């Protein structure tokens, strides 16, 4: 109590003030701190299908079909659909739709959205939402378990039954709940810059140094020293070849047939570095044509060894590089290796009236006719889709897509340049 007691008999009646409450010492900067109050919503959604509407109609006012419970913002919720309405006064002329708190909680503040989906494809959905607009009284508060938000007169029943919202005796309802959450952010007391992952560099250096390699591959008279575990981790085909029950008996040097050394080198680069190599650097040629050809071969290698991400990267690169001279061989490649997106891009390109005749004059198109004759039917379908019947007719009349016996001809070299 002494800190607030006044001196008696002295010259001053001012109360005694503790030294700890006095101003900062001369030269010291005053301490300043900051904090932020953050309020946001934690959202969750549920899709509720009401099947057999005609069978639940007439069940009685106040009786409902309920969804399974779903989680949002740390609470359980459920959707309640009343086919005969919730209120006796409406005499079953409206359907009612509500969302209810299905777990213990008090004064839970939340935003809601109820959507009845238009099933005609016109997307004229019936939406009641709190999101994206200013609410006069703020978020809705649910006091206890079982508290509800929704609409007694959600939809006139006679109108609903003749609308596009009801299809095959089913209704589709989407519900989104956003539970309001508040917290305070204080000042950050540290800033540590964490570098990006460089694991690919470490593995890449492992390939470059050939340190601790334990298996070799011979490809087109060139030897590559690699690590069995790395290859097995990146490719299920290599894993089976190196560790499976049918593994090769000669594990010191394995021979790879039907692949060029440069392609295998590019494949290894991706396996270790997880990125495409510089294809111009790999080929030693500053040529778009050579780069495209290498990408085609690399896609085939990726498919052969089930390196799916590399296959997709090659597919994406070939989509960007489609030209008159390359599209036919790329289309054949897409068909042979089940690259459906690449195949679609190539078909659309070839079917274009300004491209079709020029593509048919290329050596790649001759290769396509022999190697993938079935693809020509799909090509004609694309041409027909564009309504260019005259172009399709000229294809039949001037340059038969079937040509001579496809299975009796020798396949030409894949020269796309």
Secondary structure, DSSP 4 states (H G I P E B T S, - for coil): -GGGPBPSSSS--PBP--GGGSPPPTTPPPP---EEEEEEEEEEEEEEEEE-HHHHTTS-TT--EEPPPEEETTEEEEEEEETT-S-GGGTT-EEEEEEEE-S--SSEEEEEEEEEPPTTSS---EEEE-TTS--TT-SEEE-STT-EEEEEEEEEHHHHTTSTT-BTTEEEEEEEEEEEEEEEEE------PPPPP-HHHHHHHHHHHTTT--EEEEETTEEEEE-HHHHHHH-HHHHHHHHSTT--S--SEEEE-S--HHHHHHHHHHHHHSS---HHHHHT---HHHHHHHHHHHHHHHHHTT-HHHHHHHHHHHHHT--TTTHHHHHHHHHHTT-HHHHHHHHHHHHSHHHHHHHHTSHHHHHHHHH-TTHHHHHHHHHHHTT-HHHHHHHHHHS-SS-S-GGGSPPPP----
